[in-house]
């Protein structure tokens, strides 16, 4: 890896990164890549680039790449120790890896977030599950792509699910019981906002069946033509694929909250989702640092979102 490279992109899922690599190539940006699936680095390595961009995903374990996440965190921290600025660096990555940490930060920041209990033992959870109430959502602390999420009706059901499949504890052996947020996913949908440098890039609404938790906007996972995508999370046979639509009238208060979340987590690039419940709450429930952009949504606003990311990276390179 050349030490005079301008940009280093750290990644695990090559298909997600192809539109970014293509945009970098079109613009003539000097860049190299670090593939977390087969990485190696040393304590005496020189800075490999002027700037690094972390595109690692917590969901790597779903694709058989569990080792990518600890490698990513260690390598990012090594780069930071070398003095290399890392966009979505170790602070942001640690924030993304723990929904329990997100819950506490959101409460401290005065942002509505689902009530959450973290647990590593179903017996211990049973003693406090009443604090959340039922129905509730059972989900992983280190999530990704809606994997291992269940709507549950009792602590006994949680125990049945977890005891029936010990693999549900992986990769970090911690799960969450979270407040269930009633909403009509097919009619009202959820709102996903994309941010660059704390500023709103665009917003969209995502409509789906209440049984569909994989709302990844990547065209690799949810193609525009509605056909099956190449996602590690299989779609429910009876559920229609999610539908993505530009959302022009995102409330200013929601945008301000999203910018605050970026600051709370140290997120340079982020996808943030919220639900508006029938009782008038606006609840922010999903925070993504590895933000998968959807080109048709950006084009509806008059731009290619990947070109905007390159604009952002070039601006940061000028500061590096």
N, C-alpha and C positions, 0 to 999 in steps of 0.2 A: 504494500500500500504506500503510495507516494506521500512523502511528508509535506509536499507543497500543494496538496489538494485543497480546494476551497471548502468543500462540503462533504461530510460523511453522513450517509443515511444508514441508521441502525434498524434492522427489520427482521422479521421471521416469516411473514406471509407474502411470497413474491407476487402473487396475483393482485393483492390489494395495492401494491406499490407500483405496478406497471404504469398507470396513468401519470403518476408523479415523475417516474423516471423518463417517460416520454416527453413530459413538459420540460424537464431539466435539459434533456437532449436538444429540444427545439430552441431553447434559449441559450444554449452553449455554456451552461454552467459546468465548471469543473467539479466533478463529484466522484466519490468512491462509495462502496457499500460494505457493511459488516453484517454477514448472515449469522444470526444467533443460533441457527440450527447446527452449525459446525464452526464455532468460533474458537479463536485462541488469541491470547495476548499475554504480554510479559510485564513485569514490574519495572523494567528498564526501557520500555518502549518510548519513543519520542512522540510528540503530538502528531497524529495522523492527518489532521485537517485544521483549518481555521475555525470551523463551526461544525457541530454535530446536530443531527435531527433524529430524535428517538421516535421510531414508529413501531416499537414492540407492543405486543398485545397480551393482556392477561389470559386470553383464551387459547394461548399456544398449546396448552396441555390437551385440548380437545382434538388437536391434529397430530397427536403423538409427539409433540415437541415440548414436553414439560421442562426440559433442561434449558430452554431458551430464556425463560423468565429470570432465574438466578444468574445466568450468564449475562443477560442484559443489564440487570441492576449492578452487578460487579463491574462490568465494562464501563457503564456510564459513570460510576463513581471513580473509576480509574481515569477516565477522560477529564472529569472535573478536577481531579488531583493534579493532572498535567496542565491545568489552566485552560482547557478547551471549553468554550461555552457550549452547553448542551440544551437545545430547545426540548421542552418536556423532559427535563433532567431527572435526577434521582428523587428530588422532592415530589415532583409531579407523578413519577412512576410509582413511588411508594403509596401515594394518595390513591392512585387508580387501583392498586392491588388490594386495597382493603376497604370494603364498603362499611365496615365498622368504624374505621377512621373517618370516612366521609360523613357518616351519620353524626358523629360528635362535632366535627367541624361545622356542619350545616346548622346544628342547634346553636353552637357558639356564635355563628354569624347571623342568627335570627332569620334563617331561611327555612320554610316549611319542608320537612322531609318525613317520610314514613317512620312511625315509631318502630324501633328495631332492637332486638336482642341477639347478641352473638353467643354461640355455644359450641362446645366440643363434646358434649355428652347429653344424650336425650333425657336421662334421668334428672340431671341438673336443670335442663330446660323446663321440664314438667312442673317444677316448683315455682316457676315464674311466668309461664306461658300466659296466664290470665292477665298479665299486664298488657299484652298485645291484644288478646281476644281472638275469636274465630268468627268467620273464616279469616285465614291469614295466608301469607306467601312464605313458603320455604324456599330459600335460595342460597347459593354459595357466597362466602365472603369474597373470594377471588372469582369473579364471574367472567362472563363473556358470551355474547351471542345468544343470550337467553337460556343457556344450558342449565340443567339440573334445577329448574324452577317448577314448583308445584303449588297449586291452590289447595290448602289443607283445611279440614274442618275440626280438628282436635289434636291435642298433644299425643294421643294414642296413634293417630294416623301418621304423625311425624315419626314416631318410634317405628311403626311398621315399615315406612318407606326407608328410613335410614338403616334399620337392622336387616332389611331385605336386600340391600345393595351397598356393602361397605365401600365400594369404589366412589360413592357419592361424596365421601369425605375428602377426596383428593382435589387439588394438589396441596392445600395448606391445612387441611384437617380442621376447618372451622366453617360452620354454617350459620345462617341467620334465620330468625323468625321475624317477619316484617308485617306491619299493618297492611291489610288489604284495602285498596283504594277502589271503590265502586265507580265504574264509568262505562260508557258504551263505546267500545273500541271501533265498531263499524260505523257508528254515526258521528261521534265526537272526536275519536282518535286521540292521539297524543301529539304534543308539539316537540320537535327536535330543532334546537338552534345550534348552528356551527359558529365557532369563534376563532379568530386569528388575532393574537396579541391583545386579547381582552375585548376586541371589537367584533360586533356581529357581522358575519359573512352573509348568511341567509338563514331563513327559518322554513320549516316545512311541517306539514301535518302527515302523520302516519296512521292509516286506518287498518285495523286487523280484527280478527276474531279474538275474543277474550282468552281462548286457549292457545293463542300463538304468542310466544314470548320472544322469538327471534325476529327482531325488527331491524336487523343490520341494513343500512342503506347502500352498502356496496353493491354495485351491479353484478359483481361476481356471485354474491350470495342471493340477491333478489333481483334477477334480470328485469329490464324494462318490459320485455315481451311477456312477462308473467310465467315463463317456463321455469322449470326447476333449476336452482343455482348449484354451484359447487361449494356448498356450505357443509361444515362438519356436523351441523345440527340438522337432522332430517326434519322436513316439514310434516305436520300432521296430515294424514291423507284426506281427512274430511274438512280441513280448514283451507280457505282460500289464501293465496299469498298476500302479504301486506301491500297496501296501496300508498304511494307517496305523492303528495301534492304540494306545490309551493304555497307558503303561508305569508301573505303580504302584510297582514295587519297584526303582527305579533305585538302585544302590549309593551309599551316602553318600560313598565315596571318589571316585566319578565326579562327583558333585555338587561336591565340594570342588575337584576338578581343573577343572571348568567355571568355577567362581567365580574360580579363579586365572588361567585364560585370559582372562576378562573384565578382570581387573586388568592382566595383561601387555599387552593390546591397548588399554586405555582404553575398553572397550566398555560403554556404558550399557545397551544392549539387544542381545541376541545369540542366535543359534541355533547350537549346537555339536553336532557329530556324532562318534560313536566306534563302533569295531568291536571285538568281542571275538573274537580269533583262536583256532583250535583248540589252539595251544600255550600259551594262557593270558595272552596280552598284551591289554591294553585300550589301543587305539591311537586317539588323537584325530586325525582327518584332515580335518575341514571346519569352518571358522569363518565364520559369516555375521553381519555387522552389520545388514544390512537383513533383519530377521527376519520372514518371512512366517508368521503364525500361522494355525492351523487351528481354526476355531470348534468343530467337533464334538469335538475332543480336549479343549479346555478345558471344554466342557459335561460331558464324562465325569467331570471332576474337580469339577463343581459350580459352574462360573462361566463367564462370557463373557470370553475372553482379551482382547478389544479394550477391554472395560470396565476390565479390570485395567491395561491400558496407559494409559488415560485417568486412572485413579487415580494412576499413577506420574507422569504429566505434570503433574497438578494439584499433587501434592506438590512437585515440582521448581519449579513456578511460585511456590509459596509461599515458596520459598527464593531465588528470583531477585530 
